[in-house]
Amino acid sequence: MRCASPHPGANFVEDTPWLNTHQAHLLPCMDIRGVFAANLKSLRRAKGLSQEELAHAANLDRTYISSLERCVYSASIDVVDRLANVLEVDASRLLQKPPTGATQ
């Protein structure tokens, strides 16, 4: 999920019309949604859980877990907490950026 941005250090505003254009690929790949998605997938796999098993334990739909891991949807704070509880980590762990130079 990490990619080089053509505009390093540039700030982008969420929910701008610009995001809905063919130029969206210019945005940095590790925004908070990408960080959450990568951490969710990594922690789920580390626990040996399928998307379906995680979804069932968190009382969510499997397709929603898949969508979260692909950055299709943003999770509410309540969903982040439910997933963290199932994964037995602090909710903040799901939102921590990887150290510089780390690979996901």
N, C-alpha and C positions, 0 to 999 in steps of 0.2 A: 503494500500500500504506500510505500515511500517512493516519491519521484522528485525529480529536480524541477523546481519552479523557474520559469523564465523571468520572474520578477521577485528575486529573493528579498525578504524583509517587507514586501508590500502588504498592506493591510486591506482586507476585503470585508465588505459589509454583507451579512447574511440576508437572504431574502430580497436581493435586488433583482431587477429584471435581467441584469447581466448574467446572473446564474442560470437563467433559463434559456440561454442562447448556446450556439455551437462553440462559444469561447470558454465554456465552463471548465474545459480540460486545462486551462491556464492557471486554475486555482491550486494552491498548495495541497498535496494529497493527504497530509497528516493533520487535518483540522481535527477538532474535538470529536466529531462523528467518526472519523477514520481511526483515531486513537481508541475510542470506545469499541469499535468493530474489531480491531486487531486484538485488543485485550480480551474481549468476550470470547472470540474464537480460540485464542491461545489458552485461556483458563479453562474453557469447556473441554478442549482436547486433553489438557493436562489432568483433568478429573476423569477422563475416559468416558465422557458423556456424549451421546449423539444429540443433535439438535432437538429431536423428538423427546428424548429423556429430559433434557434441560427444560424444554417448554412445558412438559407435563408437571415437573417438580415446581416450576414457577407459576403454574396455572396460566400459561400463555399458549398461543398457537404456534406450531412448528414453523409455519411459513413466516410468522413474525420474527422468530429467531433468525431465520435465514435472511430476511430483509434487513435486520439490524446488522448482521455480519457483513452484508454487502453495501452498507451505508445508504440503503433505500429510505429508511425511516430513522427518525430520531427517537430515542427512548425518553419517556418522562422520568422524573426523579424517583417516582414510585416503582417503576419498572426496573430502573438501575438498582434500587435497593432489593427488590425481590430476586433479581438475578444474582446479586452479590451474596445474598443469604444462601441461595442454593449452591453457589460456588465456594462458599465458606471463606469469603474475603471481605474486606471493608469495601464499601461502595466506592470510595476514593480510588481504590486500586484499579477499577475499571476505567478511570479517567486519567490515569497517569501516563504522560508521554514517555516513550522509551528513552534511555540515555542516548546522547548524541553518538552516532556511529553504530548503534545496535541495530540488528536486523530482526524482523518479525517473522 
